[in-house]
Amino acid sequence: MKEFRKRILFDADTIAARVREMGREISEHHPEGDLLLVGILKGSFMFLADLVRALDRPCQVDFAKIASYGSGTVSSGKLEVRLDICLPVKDRSVILVDDIVDSGLTLSEYGKVLAAQGPRSIKIAALIDKTGRRERHVQLDYCGFRIEDGFVVGYGLDCDEQFRNLTGVYVLEEE
């Protein structure tokens, strides 16, 4: 494995405070409760766990595992749903929860899949909005932090399945 230097972007206390604020925002915007939060695996699991605990409304949680496939690091622009949600979305307020929005492909396309199932609404919550490589427009309704660029890890975000366990979010820089 390559050697990397990690530079802190957001420490654990900063993340925790922002996630609590996001939980309050979501609770205020959905007074009826009955939310369905759909975590996009694998990266969203830490953020989603903390976000759910920050809500003061009834909610359910489900997960989807999605991959864009193509050759190497180039996406084909298509999605492969490797694990889909089990709970119904019809007439529900759905919040898609992801760790990071980068190209926008995953949330843009999976949002269309869920929209075809008749939810009352679909909103998007992401810990990080990385704007520098956006290919598809994605409307983030709840955003933790915005960055322009950089390869980030920690708090569920990974590099080759490493670094998810870090409590903060770091930029990786090759040594």
C-alpha positions in Angstrom: 0.0 0.0 0.0 1.2 3.5 -0.8 2.3 5.8 2.0 0.1 8.8 2.6 0.3 11.8 4.8 -3.0 12.7 6.4 -4.0 16.4 6.9 -7.0 17.0 9.1 -10.0 18.8 7.5 -12.7 18.3 10.1 -12.1 17.0 13.6 -14.5 14.7 15.5 -16.0 17.6 17.6 -16.6 19.7 14.5 -18.3 16.8 12.7 -20.4 15.9 15.7 -21.6 19.5 16.1 -22.6 19.8 12.4 -24.3 16.4 12.4 -26.4 17.5 15.4 -27.4 20.7 13.5 -28.3 18.7 10.5 -30.5 16.4 12.7 -32.3 19.5 14.0 -32.8 20.8 10.5 -34.3 17.5 9.3 -36.5 17.2 12.3 -37.9 20.8 11.8 -38.5 20.2 8.1 -40.4 16.9 8.7 -42.7 17.5 11.7 -44.9 14.6 10.6 -42.0 12.2 11.2 -42.3 8.8 9.5 -39.0 9.4 7.7 -37.2 6.7 5.8 -33.4 7.3 5.8 -31.6 5.3 3.1 -27.9 5.0 3.7 -25.6 4.5 0.7 -23.1 1.8 1.7 -20.4 1.6 2.6 -19.3 5.1 3.3 -22.5 6.5 4.9 -22.7 4.1 7.9 -21.0 6.3 10.5 -22.6 9.5 9.4 -26.1 7.8 9.2 -25.7 6.3 12.7 -25.0 9.7 14.2 -27.6 11.5 12.1 -30.4 9.1 13.2 -29.5 9.7 16.8 -29.7 13.5 16.2 -33.3 13.2 15.0 -36.3 13.8 17.3 -38.8 12.3 14.8 -39.9 8.7 14.2 -37.8 7.2 11.4 -36.8 4.0 9.8 -33.4 3.1 8.3 -32.6 1.0 5.3 -29.5 0.6 3.1 -28.5 0.4 -0.5 -25.2 -0.7 -1.9 -24.5 0.9 -5.3 -21.6 0.8 -7.7 -21.0 2.7 -11.0 -19.1 0.3 -13.3 -16.8 0.9 -16.1 -13.1 0.4 -16.7 -10.6 1.6 -14.1 -11.5 4.8 -12.5 -13.7 5.9 -15.4 -17.4 5.5 -14.8 -19.6 4.2 -17.6 -22.4 6.4 -16.3 -24.5 3.4 -15.3 -25.3 2.1 -11.9 -25.3 -1.4 -10.5 -27.5 -1.8 -7.5 -25.8 -4.6 -5.5 -28.1 -4.4 -2.5 -31.4 -2.6 -2.7 -33.6 -1.4 0.1 -36.3 -3.6 1.5 -38.7 -1.1 3.1 -41.4 0.5 0.9 -41.0 4.1 -0.2 -44.5 4.8 -1.5 -46.0 7.9 0.1 -43.0 8.2 2.4 -40.6 11.1 3.1 -37.3 9.6 2.0 -33.9 11.0 2.8 -31.0 9.6 0.8 -27.9 9.7 3.1 -24.4 9.5 1.6 -20.9 10.2 2.9 -19.8 12.3 0.0 -21.2 13.7 -3.3 -18.4 13.7 -5.8 -19.5 13.2 -9.5 -23.1 13.1 -8.4 -23.8 10.0 -10.4 -24.9 7.7 -7.6 -27.4 10.0 -6.0 -28.7 11.3 -9.3 -29.4 7.9 -10.7 -30.5 6.1 -7.6 -32.8 9.0 -6.8 -34.6 8.4 -10.1 -35.0 4.7 -9.1 -36.6 5.6 -5.8 -38.8 8.4 -7.4 -40.4 5.8 -9.7 -41.7 4.0 -6.5 -43.9 7.0 -5.5 -42.5 8.5 -2.4 -44.1 11.7 -1.0 -40.7 13.4 -1.2 -37.0 12.6 -1.7 -34.3 14.7 0.0 -30.6 14.3 0.0 -28.2 14.5 3.0 -24.5 14.3 2.6 -21.7 14.8 5.0 -19.4 16.3 2.3 -20.3 18.1 -0.9 -17.2 17.9 -3.1 -17.9 20.3 -5.9 -14.7 20.1 -8.1 -15.6 16.9 -10.1 -19.4 17.2 -10.4 -20.8 15.6 -13.5 -24.5 15.4 -12.6 -26.5 18.1 -10.8 -27.5 17.0 -7.4 -29.6 19.2 -5.1 -28.3 18.7 -1.5 -31.0 19.5 0.9 -28.8 18.9 4.0 -25.1 19.3 3.7 -22.4 18.9 6.4 -19.4 20.5 4.7 -18.4 21.8 1.2 -15.0 21.3 -0.3 -13.7 21.9 -3.7 -11.3 19.0 -4.2 -9.0 16.6 -2.4 -9.1 12.9 -1.6 -10.8 12.6 1.8 -10.9 9.7 4.3 -12.2 9.0 7.7 -15.6 8.9 9.4 -16.7 6.2 7.0 -14.8 7.5 3.9 -12.1 5.2 2.7 -9.1 4.7 0.4 -9.0 1.1 -0.7 -11.1 0.1 2.3 -8.7 1.7 4.7 -9.1 4.7 7.1 -12.9 4.4 7.6 -12.3 4.1 11.3 -10.8 7.6 11.7 -12.9 9.9 13.9 -12.1 13.0 11.8 -12.1 13.7 8.1 -8.6 14.0 6.5 -7.2 14.9 3.1 -4.8 12.2 1.9 -1.6 13.4 0.3 1.0 11.0 -1.2 4.4 11.1 0.4 
